[in-house]
Amino acid sequence: MFWFDVQGSVAKSTHAGLPWLWSIRQEVGERVHFWPFDGWQVPDHKSVIAEVYPSIFRHRYPHEDPTSPHGKRTADEHDAYATARWLAEMDARGFLERYFNPPLTDAERRVADLEGWILGIM
């Protein structure tokens, strides 16, 4: 998982991340699915790269971590933990597929096909 965060500037983060995404595509080819650009349905046996917004998950789970030397995760560690835990929970409950195919209007889907979508937003 890659984290590109330039505080206060989405454009800078995007420009920092795009070369990495291009590099991944060149290295692994079709073994990775860039959601939703490669399609809203994720084929079986492919790794997925999707945009997430950790703020929608971070307050669902405690920051405490008994394995950490300080007993608490850093903000970045907690964002990664909360996102991974949410994904695992949604998958275990059989809901993850619904998030990969959100209920969008035709007009919203046309825009999202071009601009992308944030996984976890319904």
N, C-alpha and C positions, 0 to 999 in steps of 0.2 A: 504494500500500500504506500502511495506517495502522498505527502502533505505539502502543498504549496500555499503558504500563507504570508502575504505581504500585508501587514496591518493597514486597514483602511483603503485598500486598492485592489479591487477585483481584476482590473485590467492588467496590472503588474503580475498578479498571481497567474492569470491565464497565460500571459506571454512567457512566464517562467516555466509553466507546466507543459505547454504544447510541444516543445522539442523532446521532452521525456516521453510523451505519449507517442509521438512519431517514432522515436527510437524503439519503444516496445513493439509497435506494429511491425517495424522492419525486422526486429529480432525474432518474434514468435509468429508473425503472420496471422493466419486465420484461427489460431488456437485461442485467441483472446477475442472477446465480444465487447466492443465499446457501446455501452447502452446509453441512450436509445438509438444512436446513429447507425449501428449495424442492425437495427430492428428492435421492436418492443418485446418480442418473444426471445428469450435466451435459450439457445440450443443446449441440449444435454452435453455434458463433458467439455464445456468451454469455461475458461476463466472469464470473469466479468470485471470490467472497469466502469464504474458509475460515479457520478458526482453525488456527494452527500453533504448535508449541512448539519454538522454535529450538534449545533445548538438545539435542534429539535429532540435529541436523545439524551443530552448530558445530564439533565436534572432528574431523569428517571432512575438513576442508579447512584449509590453512595460513592463518594470519592475515596473512602477508606480502602486501604489495600494492605493486609497484614504481611504480604511478602515484600513490600517496599521498605527500604531502610528508614524512611520517615513516617511510615504508616499511612501514607496518603499518596495518591497518584498526582503527578504534575497535571496541569491543565491539558497539555497535548496528549499525555498518556491517557487521561480520563476520556477525552474526546474519542480516541482510538478504541478504548475499551468499551465505551457506551455504544458506539456505532457497531462494533463487532458483536456485542451482546444482543443488541436490538435485532440485527440481521439473523443471528442464530435463533432467537426466540420466535421471530416471524416465520422462519423456515420450519422450525419444529411444530408450530401451530398450523402450518399449511397456508399461511397468509402471504408469504413473500411473493409468490407469483402475481398476486393481486396488485402489489406495489410496483411490479415491473410492467404492469399494464393498467395505469390509472384511468379512471373514468373521465376522459377529456372529450370535449366537443370536437367535431371535425376541424373547425378553425383553430382551436387550441393545439390539436395534434399536428396540424401543418406547421405551426410556429415552432412547436417542440421538436419536430423532425429536423428543423434547421438549427435551432438555438440550443437544444438539449432540454433536460428535465432533471430535477433533483429527486433522487430515490428517497422514498419515504413521504413524499408530498402526495396527498390524494386530492 
